[in-house]
Amino acid sequence: MKRAGTIAALLLLVLCVLAACQAPEACAQSVPEPAASPRPIACAAVGELAEGQANAKRYQSPSQPVEEYIYLCLLAEQESIDISAYKVPTEQVVELFTAVMNAHPDLFFVNTGISYTYTSEGEIVTIKPDYLLSGEALKVAREACDKALDEICAGVDATWSDYEIALYLHDYLCLYFAYDTDYEIYDMYGFLTTGKGVCQAYTLTYMQLLSRFGIDSGVAVSQSMNHIWNVITLGGASYHVDVTWDDPVPNTDGMAQHSNFLRSDVGIAQTGHYDWVSDAACTSDVYESTFITGITKPFSYTAGQWFYADGAQRALLAVDFSTMNAQRVLEIEDKWLTPSGQSYYVDAFSGVGAYRGNLIYNTPGEIFAVNLQSGVSTKIQAHVPDGMQIFGLWVMDDAVYYSVSDTPNGQMQTQSCSLSGLVDYLWGDADQNGTVDGRDVSAIRRYLESLPTLCHTGAADLDDSGTVDARDVEILRRYLVENH
């Protein structure tokens, strides 16, 4: 679906000041400053960062790029940033400032509006930012951001490829965040703390998450669409990823589309994007011929495998992303009836989630868990109101959440039920003595050292990676510290 025109355009205001202006202040010593003396200032003005602005021209510096210099000054919360040495023309300053903001999600505390001074020759002398947060308030906000980012990143397995990491983070944002139809949240901090945001918030947050795993990313910006999205690098090639457009509006619980995931320039244009500006050319279409783009629900990982639900195939499938081959692991034989009860829908509306080695899925009226190690299938006690059916689910923490309605396109209601007691072994109880304690840490360690021990590998695989390793030891130790 297209969201062009949904974000109010921000105006660039230029106000000439007739009175003489004072020379700008210098930056703190911790921020390198270019060597130059400002020329007499003729005017001052103000500007507003517009989301649809293109990337700025790269200016040269005696010591460092102008974008890097401005970024360091903003981090230092400088009231006045002298860029006279870069000889930036006035018509480029807002574009330049936009490029800095788009490249650094951690600048959420900087307002999009700036004021600036310039010479009679039309070259910028100083930029005067406006800071939304500073001091202790900024420290608290940064800690909140880091905590939220840590929680998201904790779900990433150390064995995953960059592709799998990019997919997981994409699906996570689609699953647990919503598009801000009030058009108020534009930054990463607001997005992470409120659970909603516009395209700029999605883009900056995704960029920051990818950077934690060393995955390079930039942005594509379309003034015509008033829209921004990511361009990421995998295996030396660049691809478009528009998380915003893959998250349905109005928000649909349990949905994560993939039609805008890893697209070429040609491919992203086919989904409705146009007139964008980006530093990278996306020429590879290697992922566009795969089944991924047609999947409308998130992928789940447990026991060393990725799984997804395919409504058209009426099945749950396991996929190997290294080969892009999928294998059916469970057929959905139940049918979703129309409200009259006289006919049924062709597709299945199962969702799939993962929990401690179990695959969680739904039929029209029930939820089941299949333990992938033992093969035991357990029915979850889920309430479905009369006249309604289950149209998908997702797992979060120790609960499964599921959507119920009378039709696939009807008003969905969200229900939930606990999963904490479903496994046929106690999570973390590696020595199978009925309790989780320090002896289980010892059992896992002895198992890793190939020493004689009783170690239930399912219970010991605390991160659902499919193997027992040192990470499971650390997870169990942290769990015991926090809970005992």
Backbone torsions as a table, in degrees:
resi	resn	phi	psi	omega
1	MET	NA	151.2	-177.0
2	LYS	-96.8	144.5	176.4
3	ARG	-122.0	21.7	-179.5
4	ALA	-59.8	135.6	176.1
5	GLY	83.4	7.4	-177.6
6	THR	-86.2	-15.3	-178.4
7	ILE	-108.3	126.0	-177.3
8	ALA	-61.3	133.6	-179.8
9	ALA	-70.7	141.6	178.4
10	LEU	-100.0	134.0	-173.1
11	LEU	-90.4	142.1	172.7
12	LEU	-89.1	115.0	-177.5
13	LEU	-103.4	127.8	178.7
14	VAL	-119.6	114.5	-177.1
15	LEU	-121.1	115.5	177.7
16	CYS	-78.0	137.8	178.5
17	VAL	-107.5	125.0	-174.7
18	LEU	-78.0	-31.4	-177.6
19	ALA	-73.9	157.2	177.7
20	ALA	-68.9	149.2	-177.6
21	CYS	-111.1	153.8	178.9
22	GLN	-82.5	156.3	177.2
23	ALA	-65.9	146.7	-176.7
24	PRO	-70.0	156.6	175.9
25	GLU	-77.7	154.1	177.2
26	ALA	-86.6	155.9	178.6
27	CYS	-75.8	162.2	178.4
28	ALA	-61.9	159.4	-176.6
29	GLN	-64.1	-23.8	-178.6
30	SER	-70.5	-12.9	179.6
31	VAL	-111.5	119.2	179.7
32	PRO	-57.6	134.9	-178.6
33	GLU	-116.7	134.9	179.6
34	PRO	-65.5	147.8	-178.3
35	ALA	-85.3	109.3	176.1
36	ALA	-174.2	150.6	175.7
37	SER	-103.7	129.7	-178.7
38	PRO	-66.3	140.1	176.0
39	ARG	-81.4	166.5	-179.3
40	PRO	-54.8	138.0	-177.4
41	ILE	-93.3	131.1	179.8
42	ALA	-95.3	-37.6	-174.1
43	CYS	-143.2	166.2	170.4
44	ALA	-129.5	158.2	-178.9
45	ALA	-154.2	171.9	175.6
46	VAL	-126.8	152.1	178.9
47	GLY	-139.8	161.4	-179.5
48	GLU	-128.9	128.0	178.2
49	LEU	-65.3	125.3	176.8
50	ALA	-104.5	133.7	-175.1
51	GLU	-60.4	-29.4	-177.3
52	GLY	-87.6	8.9	-179.2
53	GLN	-68.7	144.1	176.7
54	ALA	-78.8	167.5	177.3
55	ASN	-66.5	147.1	-176.2
56	ALA	-79.8	157.9	173.5
57	LYS	-63.9	144.0	-179.5
58	ARG	-83.3	121.5	178.9
59	TYR	-101.5	151.6	-177.8
60	GLN	-92.9	150.4	179.2
61	SER	-132.9	153.4	174.4
62	PRO	-60.5	-23.0	-174.7
63	SER	-129.6	-34.7	-174.4
64	GLN	-158.3	158.5	177.8
65	PRO	-61.5	149.4	-176.7
66	VAL	-64.1	-36.6	179.6
67	GLU	-62.2	-43.2	179.2
68	GLU	-64.4	-40.9	179.9
69	TYR	-62.0	-46.7	179.1
70	ILE	-63.0	-41.5	179.8
71	TYR	-59.2	-47.0	-179.7
72	LEU	-63.4	-38.3	177.7
73	CYS	-66.2	-38.5	178.3
74	LEU	-66.2	-41.4	176.7
75	LEU	-59.9	-34.9	179.2
76	ALA	-82.3	1.6	178.0
77	GLU	57.7	41.9	178.9
78	GLN	-70.8	135.0	-178.4
79	GLU	-74.9	-28.3	-179.4
80	SER	-140.9	127.5	-175.8
81	ILE	-114.3	113.8	-178.5
82	ASP	-83.1	113.4	177.6
83	ILE	-119.7	24.8	-176.1
84	SER	-60.2	-30.5	-178.2
85	ALA	-66.6	-19.6	-176.0
86	TYR	-88.2	-11.6	176.6
87	LYS	53.9	50.7	-179.7
88	VAL	-82.7	122.8	177.5
89	PRO	-68.6	151.8	-175.9
90	THR	-59.4	-34.2	-178.1
91	GLU	-70.1	-7.8	-179.2
92	GLN	-107.2	-6.3	-169.5
93	VAL	-68.1	-41.8	179.7
94	VAL	-67.9	-39.2	176.9
95	GLU	-61.8	-41.1	178.4
96	LEU	-64.4	-46.9	-179.1
97	PHE	-63.6	-37.5	177.4
98	THR	-61.9	-42.3	-179.9
99	ALA	-61.4	-39.7	178.5
100	VAL	-64.4	-46.8	-178.4
101	MET	-64.9	-39.2	-179.7
102	ASN	-70.0	-21.8	-177.8
103	ALA	-92.3	-9.4	-172.6
104	HIS	-136.8	89.4	-180.0
105	PRO	-59.2	-24.3	-178.3
106	ASP	-73.2	0.0	176.0
107	LEU	-90.8	29.6	-178.8
108	PHE	-61.9	-18.2	-178.1
109	PHE	-86.6	0.0	-179.7
110	VAL	-100.9	129.9	178.7
111	ASN	-68.2	153.0	179.0
112	THR	-74.1	-16.9	179.7
113	GLY	-89.9	141.1	176.4
114	ILE	-133.8	157.0	166.1
115	SER	-115.4	158.1	-177.5
116	TYR	-153.3	157.9	175.4
117	THR	-116.4	151.9	-177.7
118	TYR	-150.0	164.1	-175.5
119	THR	-86.6	172.2	176.7
120	SER	-65.7	-17.3	177.5
121	GLU	-89.7	2.1	175.7
122	GLY	81.1	29.6	177.5
123	GLU	-115.0	138.9	-175.9
124	ILE	-69.2	135.7	174.7
125	VAL	-103.1	-54.1	-179.3
126	THR	-133.2	148.8	168.5
127	ILE	-110.9	132.8	179.9
128	LYS	-116.7	99.2	-177.4
129	PRO	-74.1	166.7	174.6
130	ASP	-120.6	119.6	-176.0
131	TYR	-98.5	128.5	179.9
132	LEU	-79.4	-31.4	-179.2
133	LEU	-136.6	151.5	175.9
134	SER	-158.9	169.1	174.7
135	GLY	59.4	-136.1	-176.1
136	GLU	-64.1	-37.7	179.3
137	ALA	-62.4	-39.3	178.1
138	LEU	-68.3	-39.1	178.0
139	LYS	-60.5	-44.7	179.3
140	VAL	-63.6	-42.2	-179.9
141	ALA	-65.0	-41.5	178.3
142	ARG	-63.1	-40.5	178.2
143	GLU	-64.2	-39.2	178.1
144	ALA	-65.0	-40.7	177.5
145	CYS	-62.3	-48.8	-178.0
146	ASP	-61.4	-40.6	179.8
147	LYS	-63.6	-44.7	179.5
148	ALA	-64.6	-41.8	178.2
149	LEU	-65.3	-39.4	178.0
150	ASP	-60.7	-42.1	-178.3
151	GLU	-64.2	-39.3	178.4
152	ILE	-67.9	-46.2	-176.4
153	CYS	-68.7	-21.9	-179.4
154	ALA	-62.8	-21.9	179.1
155	GLY	-81.0	-4.5	-178.8
156	VAL	-85.4	129.1	179.2
157	ASP	-85.5	141.0	-176.8
158	ALA	-64.0	-19.9	-177.3
159	THR	-88.4	-6.4	-174.6
160	TRP	-71.2	150.3	172.8
161	SER	-79.0	168.0	176.3
162	ASP	-59.5	-36.1	177.6
163	TYR	-59.9	-48.2	-178.1
164	GLU	-64.7	-38.0	177.8
165	ILE	-63.8	-47.1	179.9
166	ALA	-60.8	-39.4	179.0
167	LEU	-66.9	-47.1	-179.4
168	TYR	-59.1	-46.5	-178.6
169	LEU	-65.8	-39.6	175.5
170	HIS	-58.4	-49.7	-177.5
171	ASP	-67.1	-36.1	179.8
172	TYR	-61.9	-46.3	-179.3
173	LEU	-64.8	-39.6	177.7
174	CYS	-65.2	-37.1	-173.2
175	LEU	-78.3	-40.2	-170.7
176	TYR	-109.3	2.0	178.4
177	PHE	-128.0	160.6	-177.0
178	ALA	-131.2	151.7	177.0
179	TYR	-70.1	135.1	-178.4
180	ASP	-84.0	97.8	-177.9
181	THR	-75.1	-5.3	173.4
182	ASP	-91.5	-6.7	176.6
183	TYR	55.8	50.0	-177.7
184	GLU	-114.8	-27.6	-174.0
185	ILE	-103.8	113.3	-177.0
186	TYR	-114.2	-11.6	-171.0
187	ASP	-115.9	168.5	-177.2
188	MET	-66.0	-41.9	-178.4
189	TYR	-61.8	-48.6	178.8
190	GLY	-62.5	-38.2	179.8
191	PHE	-62.9	-47.9	-176.1
192	LEU	-70.8	-30.1	-175.7
193	THR	-93.0	-20.3	179.1
194	THR	-108.5	-17.1	-179.7
195	GLY	80.4	14.6	179.0
196	LYS	-151.6	162.6	178.7
197	GLY	177.2	169.7	175.8
198	VAL	-90.3	-174.4	-171.8
199	CYS	-58.3	-35.9	-180.0
200	GLN	-64.0	-37.7	179.1
201	ALA	-67.4	-43.7	175.8
202	TYR	-58.4	-47.8	-174.2
203	THR	-63.9	-46.9	-178.1
204	LEU	-67.6	-38.4	179.9
205	THR	-67.7	-43.4	178.0
206	TYR	-61.1	-41.2	178.2
207	MET	-60.1	-45.0	-178.8
208	GLN	-65.7	-40.5	178.1
209	LEU	-63.7	-45.3	179.2
210	LEU	-61.0	-38.1	-177.5
211	SER	-63.4	-28.0	179.2
212	ARG	-66.1	-19.3	-179.6
213	PHE	-113.2	17.0	176.0
214	GLY	71.6	21.2	178.8
215	ILE	-95.7	117.1	-177.9
216	ASP	-71.1	142.5	176.9
217	SER	-154.0	154.0	174.9
218	GLY	-136.4	-154.1	-178.5
219	VAL	-133.1	156.9	167.1
220	ALA	-118.5	134.1	-175.5
221	VAL	-127.6	132.9	176.7
222	SER	-122.5	111.7	175.2
223	GLN	-65.9	-37.4	-178.3
224	SER	-62.4	-36.6	179.5
225	MET	-90.4	-13.1	-172.0
226	ASN	54.5	52.5	-169.3
227	HIS	-147.2	151.7	179.1
228	ILE	-139.7	145.8	178.2
229	TRP	-151.9	178.7	-174.8
230	ASN	-92.7	152.4	165.3
231	VAL	-125.6	117.2	-175.2
232	ILE	-116.6	160.7	-178.1
233	THR	-113.0	122.4	175.1
234	LEU	-129.8	127.4	177.9
235	GLY	57.6	32.6	178.4
236	GLY	82.8	-2.9	179.2
237	ALA	-112.9	152.5	-178.8
238	SER	-102.1	144.8	-178.4
239	TYR	-142.3	147.2	173.5
240	HIS	-80.7	138.7	171.6
241	VAL	-136.5	115.7	177.8
242	ASP	-112.5	90.8	-179.0
243	VAL	-64.0	-37.5	-177.8
244	THR	-57.0	-48.7	-177.7
245	TRP	-73.3	-17.9	176.6
246	ASP	-85.9	-5.4	177.1
247	ASP	-104.1	109.1	-171.5
248	PRO	-58.9	148.0	173.4
249	VAL	-127.1	128.0	-1.5
250	PRO	-63.5	160.9	-174.7
251	ASN	-57.2	130.7	179.8
252	THR	-119.0	109.1	-177.1
253	ASP	-57.8	139.3	175.7
254	GLY	80.6	8.1	-177.1
255	MET	-109.4	140.1	172.3
256	ALA	-149.5	102.3	179.8
257	GLN	-78.9	164.7	-177.1
258	HIS	-135.2	16.3	-177.9
259	SER	-70.6	-15.8	178.7
260	ASN	-116.6	28.0	-178.9
261	PHE	-105.6	117.8	178.5
262	LEU	59.0	61.4	179.7
263	ARG	-106.7	151.1	173.1
264	SER	-78.1	176.0	174.7
265	ASP	-58.4	-44.1	179.2
266	VAL	-65.6	-42.5	-177.5
267	GLY	-66.1	-41.8	-179.0
268	ILE	-70.1	-30.4	175.8
269	ALA	-65.7	-33.2	-179.8
270	GLN	-68.9	-20.8	178.1
271	THR	-91.1	2.1	174.8
272	GLY	111.9	6.5	178.8
273	HIS	-88.4	145.7	-178.4
274	TYR	-158.6	161.9	174.8
275	ASP	52.1	43.0	-179.8
276	TRP	-95.9	159.9	174.5
277	VAL	-121.4	131.8	-179.9
278	SER	-151.1	151.7	177.6
279	ASP	-74.7	-16.9	-174.0
280	ALA	-115.2	145.7	172.3
281	ALA	-97.8	127.9	-178.7
282	CYS	-104.0	96.0	-174.4
283	THR	-102.8	-18.4	-177.4
284	SER	-80.7	132.1	177.3
285	ASP	-116.7	26.0	-172.7
286	VAL	-60.8	-29.1	-177.2
287	TYR	-94.6	-6.6	-175.1
288	GLU	-80.1	-16.2	179.1
289	SER	-95.4	5.0	179.4
290	THR	-92.1	170.4	-179.4
291	PHE	-75.0	-11.1	-172.2
292	ILE	-57.7	-42.1	-174.5
293	THR	-63.0	-20.5	-178.8
294	GLY	-92.8	-4.3	-178.4
295	ILE	-82.4	129.8	-175.1
296	THR	-108.0	6.6	179.0
297	LYS	-130.2	157.9	-175.5
298	PRO	-68.4	152.9	173.7
299	PHE	-85.1	146.8	179.7
300	SER	-122.6	146.4	-177.0
301	TYR	-123.4	129.6	172.7
302	THR	-162.2	154.0	178.3
303	ALA	51.4	35.7	175.4
304	GLY	77.9	12.3	-179.0
305	GLN	-135.5	154.2	173.4
306	TRP	-100.1	141.9	-179.1
307	PHE	-133.0	154.7	174.0
308	TYR	-153.3	160.9	178.1
309	ALA	-104.5	133.2	178.5
310	ASP	-118.5	107.3	-177.3
311	GLY	-64.5	-38.6	-179.0
312	ALA	-66.5	-36.9	178.3
313	GLN	-84.5	-7.8	-178.3
314	ARG	51.6	53.2	-175.8
315	ALA	-156.8	160.1	166.6
316	LEU	-101.6	136.0	-175.1
317	LEU	-128.8	149.2	171.2
318	ALA	-101.5	140.2	-175.8
319	VAL	-126.8	141.1	173.0
320	ASP	-106.7	107.4	-174.9
321	PHE	-71.7	-17.2	177.7
322	SER	-71.0	-27.0	179.3
323	THR	-115.9	-11.3	-175.4
324	MET	60.0	31.3	175.3
325	ASN	-100.0	137.8	179.4
326	ALA	-118.9	143.0	-178.7
327	GLN	-127.6	131.7	179.3
328	ARG	-68.7	129.8	178.6
329	VAL	-115.4	-17.0	-179.6
330	LEU	-158.8	129.9	178.1
331	GLU	-90.5	139.3	175.7
332	ILE	-99.1	100.9	-175.5
333	GLU	-87.9	-24.0	-179.2
334	ASP	-67.9	153.9	-179.0
335	LYS	-118.8	142.3	177.6
336	TRP	-89.4	117.3	-175.8
337	LEU	-82.0	151.5	170.9
338	THR	-72.8	163.1	-178.1
339	PRO	-55.1	-30.5	179.7
340	SER	-71.7	-23.0	-178.1
341	GLY	79.9	1.2	-177.0
342	GLN	-94.1	-12.4	179.7
343	SER	-146.4	176.2	-178.6
344	TYR	-140.1	161.7	178.7
345	TYR	-79.4	144.1	-178.3
346	VAL	-66.9	-43.2	-177.2
347	ASP	-81.1	157.9	169.3
348	ALA	-93.3	152.2	-177.9
349	PHE	-121.6	49.9	178.4
350	SER	-86.5	143.6	167.7
351	GLY	-107.2	168.1	178.8
352	VAL	-139.3	136.6	176.7
353	GLY	-137.3	171.8	-178.7
354	ALA	-130.3	141.3	179.3
355	TYR	-152.9	110.0	174.6
356	ARG	46.4	52.1	177.6
357	GLY	83.0	5.3	178.5
358	ASN	-109.3	143.3	173.4
359	LEU	-98.5	121.1	-177.2
360	ILE	-103.8	131.5	179.1
361	TYR	-150.0	167.9	-178.2
362	ASN	-126.7	151.3	166.6
363	THR	-105.7	-173.6	180.0
364	PRO	-58.2	-34.1	-174.5
365	GLY	-126.8	3.0	-176.3
366	GLU	-142.7	161.8	176.2
367	ILE	-123.4	136.0	-177.8
368	PHE	-127.2	155.5	173.4
369	ALA	-126.1	127.3	177.0
370	VAL	-111.4	117.3	177.0
371	ASN	-74.6	117.4	-173.5
372	LEU	-72.9	-14.4	177.7
373	GLN	-89.4	-46.2	-176.6
374	SER	-94.2	-20.6	-176.3
375	GLY	81.3	1.4	-178.7
376	VAL	-72.2	131.1	177.3
377	SER	-103.9	129.7	-177.7
378	THR	-124.0	133.7	175.9
379	LYS	-84.2	129.0	178.9
380	ILE	-89.7	136.2	-179.8
381	GLN	-75.5	95.8	-178.1
382	ALA	-118.0	136.8	179.7
383	HIS	-92.1	127.3	176.0
384	VAL	-121.8	115.4	-178.6
385	PRO	-58.8	152.2	178.5
386	ASP	-57.5	138.5	178.1
387	GLY	80.5	3.5	-178.8
388	MET	-120.1	162.5	176.5
389	GLN	-133.5	163.3	179.5
390	ILE	-87.9	126.9	179.9
391	PHE	-119.6	61.1	175.3
392	GLY	106.3	160.5	-179.0
393	LEU	-152.5	169.3	172.8
394	TRP	-154.1	154.9	-176.4
395	VAL	-109.6	133.9	176.1
396	MET	-142.2	126.3	-176.4
397	ASP	56.3	-124.3	-177.0
398	ASP	-105.3	28.5	-177.7
399	ALA	-138.1	154.8	171.9
400	VAL	-109.1	132.2	177.6
401	TYR	-108.7	138.9	-177.5
402	TYR	-141.4	150.0	-177.5
403	SER	-101.2	131.5	178.5
404	VAL	-122.7	143.9	178.2
405	SER	-164.1	176.1	177.9
406	ASP	-87.3	-24.3	179.1
407	THR	-140.0	163.2	179.3
408	PRO	-61.4	-27.6	-178.3
409	ASN	-104.9	9.6	-178.1
410	GLY	-80.5	178.3	177.6
411	GLN	-70.0	118.0	-175.8
412	MET	-85.4	142.4	171.5
413	GLN	-114.4	139.2	-179.2
414	THR	-98.8	126.4	175.7
415	GLN	-117.5	165.2	177.7
416	SER	-150.3	158.4	173.6
417	CYS	-153.4	157.4	-174.5
418	SER	-76.1	147.9	175.2
419	LEU	-114.1	-2.1	-168.1
420	SER	-60.5	-24.9	-176.9
421	GLY	-107.3	15.9	-170.0
422	LEU	-86.8	-25.9	-172.8
423	VAL	-69.5	154.6	180.0
424	ASP	-90.1	13.6	170.1
425	TYR	-148.5	157.8	-177.9
426	LEU	-83.1	122.5	179.4
427	TRP	-55.7	124.1	178.8
428	GLY	90.4	-13.2	-178.3
429	ASP	-83.1	71.4	-174.0
430	ALA	-63.5	-35.6	-177.5
431	ASP	-90.5	2.5	173.1
432	GLN	57.6	39.4	177.2
433	ASN	-101.4	6.1	175.5
434	GLY	92.4	-2.6	177.6
435	THR	-134.9	158.7	176.4
436	VAL	-110.8	112.7	-177.6
437	ASP	-151.9	-167.3	-176.1
438	GLY	-63.2	-22.7	178.9
439	ARG	-66.2	-27.9	177.6
440	ASP	-70.6	-34.6	174.8
441	VAL	-60.8	-44.3	179.2
442	SER	-63.8	-38.8	179.9
443	ALA	-63.1	-42.0	179.8
444	ILE	-67.1	-42.1	179.6
445	ARG	-61.2	-44.3	179.8
446	ARG	-64.3	-37.0	177.6
447	TYR	-62.2	-43.5	-179.2
448	LEU	-67.6	-27.7	179.5
449	GLU	-91.3	6.4	179.4
450	SER	60.7	34.2	177.0
451	LEU	-95.8	155.9	179.5
452	PRO	-58.9	126.6	-179.5
453	THR	-169.5	159.3	169.8
454	LEU	-98.3	114.3	-179.1
455	CYS	-138.4	110.7	176.8
456	HIS	-77.5	109.8	-172.3
457	THR	-66.3	-28.0	177.1
458	GLY	-67.6	-46.0	179.2
459	ALA	-69.4	-28.7	-177.6
460	ALA	-83.5	-16.4	-179.7
461	ASP	-83.8	74.8	-170.4
462	LEU	-70.7	-23.8	-178.9
463	ASP	-100.5	11.1	176.9
464	ASP	57.4	33.2	-177.6
465	SER	-86.5	-11.7	-177.4
466	GLY	93.6	-8.1	177.7
467	THR	-138.0	157.4	174.9
468	VAL	-100.6	123.8	-177.7
469	ASP	-146.8	-172.9	-175.5
470	ALA	-62.0	-27.1	179.2
471	ARG	-64.4	-35.3	178.6
472	ASP	-66.1	-35.9	176.1
473	VAL	-60.8	-45.7	-178.2
474	GLU	-66.2	-39.8	179.1
475	ILE	-63.0	-43.0	-179.2
476	LEU	-67.9	-42.2	177.7
477	ARG	-60.5	-43.6	179.2
478	ARG	-64.7	-39.1	178.2
479	TYR	-61.8	-44.3	-179.0
480	LEU	-66.1	-37.9	178.4
481	VAL	-64.7	-42.8	-175.8
482	GLU	-75.9	-22.3	-173.2
483	ASN	-115.2	1.6	-179.8
484	HIS	-137.3	NA	NA
